[in-house]
Amino acid sequence: MTIDYTKLPRTIVNVDTQVVTGRFEAWRNTIGHGAVNSLPLPEKVIQGTSKLRPRLMRVFLQEYFNIYPNHGIFNWDKLDAYMDSFARTGTKLLATINFKPLVLFPEINQDIWRPNNVEEYQKLIYQLVRRYSVERPIVTHWEHANEGDIGWWGGCPFRFGSIEESFEFYQMLIKPILEAFPQAKVGGPCPASAKEVPGFVELCARHDTQLDFVTYHGYTSDLESYRSVSKELSAVLDKFPGQRPELMMDEWNQVFPPLFSGGEAGDLPLYAPEAYDFLSVEEMAMQGRRAATAAKIMLTMLETPLDWSFYFLLWDNCMFNEEFSTFYTPNWAQAVMYQHWNEKPHRFGLFSESGKLRPQYFVYLMFSRMGEEKLQCASPLPDLTIFAAREGGRVSTMIVNYDPAESQDRIVKVHFSHLKPGPRRLKAYRIDDAQRWSDETLELLPVDERLVDVLPDFEYQFYSPADSVLLVTLEE
């Protein structure tokens, strides 16, 4: 269908290229991966991740790596290959510990979190940390077991009956971690519900327990929940004695249809089997709205007290039933992991299971190249979010056209002020349904490119379709 651009609404947004409003540390918006299988990252995913220049990523260390097959016996083969693939991206790792060897947990039961031999389990953790923080300096941050408030629902083997049990497990973990690697950063509790965090922090404070970072998760498209929950938790951390722990949302993503039944923003969703009988086709994962929603959430998080955010996840995976057989019952493995990842996959990844690029990947690529100085900018419309940064002689402007209910096609005029006069190379890139990128180079293809000669004030018009992310660069 031909678009009549003359009939589209027009909006002016403003960028002051000389008013710096703060630092932009794009690397604090990072990525997590894991909890599905033991496969190392494929070459294309390693290459693409390296282009994003991550400084810290989060991984699951899960029982399917089978690092402790019997008493006193260690097998690092699978985990070495996995960890080395991440090291090749240039990142350091935050690792959540979810090991539950059968020799220490002979009954498959998510509610059994205490091993039958605590000392032996701690020796296992000690050797784990020695291998990946000392002998192979990959992991700098070690984290509590994942989503212990919901256990198997969260893809991991532990479910704690109370905050006190969660805290006891944390104390059991960090003792060998700090013995093996005293420089380690340790933290948690990484629950599915942020309501679990304040009590855990209070116990750490009361018992003078080391807590370098505090983590929680959220899967929502409600922008206000990103603001309110992080502010509430930040206020809790302000009262922590001594060094204030960093606040990390180390799993986040938008809501994918259908919504989980029940619950409000920040609440633990009420899971029901029928909630997973949803539509999931590959074409949905390639829509521009996925990227626009992610970009809108990331720009919202920049306004919050979060120190780090970790998008879940890097690469979509296949769940192998045999790998889960030692720590999941067959019924639960099928009801949760099999459905989530094999039958009706969420398609969360920046890369598909087969290695195809997803639109959200390019949001992270845009962020990584925008520069370190935030610039003053303004948009008159809430559904047209603008962010600008500069580095050297380049000014970069991101425009996200997204409305939670229904976005609208627009013509956007970007007005730049206080430019240094002279020739500039203008380029515009857009993430939308058209999928304008090269799978070979892992780069976006420009939608507009030209030489312009600018005065202190310069403006230029762009087509901004509904549910799109536009990046405009002006470079001397």
Secondary structure, DSSP 8 states (H G I E B T S, - for coil): ----GGGS-EEEEEEEEEEEEEE--GGGEEEEE-SS------HHHHHHHHHH--SEEEEEEEGGG---SBTTB---HHHHHHHHHHHTTT-EEEEEEE---TTT--S--TT--S-S-HHHHHHHHHHHHIIIIIISTTEEEEE--TTTTTGGGGTSS---SSHHHHHHHHHHHHHHHHHH-TT-EEEEE--SSGGGHHHHHHHHHHTT---SEEEEEEE---HHHHHHHHHHHHHHHHTSSSS--EEEEEEEE---SS--SS--TTS-----GGGG-----HHHHT-HHHHHHHHHHHHHHTTSS-SEEEEE-SB-----HHHHTTTS-HHHHIIIIIIIIIIS-----SB-TT--B-HHHHHHHHHHTS-SEEEEEE-S-TTEEEEEEEETTEEEEEEEE--SS----EEEEEEEES--SEEEEEEEEEESTT--EETTTTEE--SEEEEEEE-SSEEEEEEE-SSEEEEEEEE-
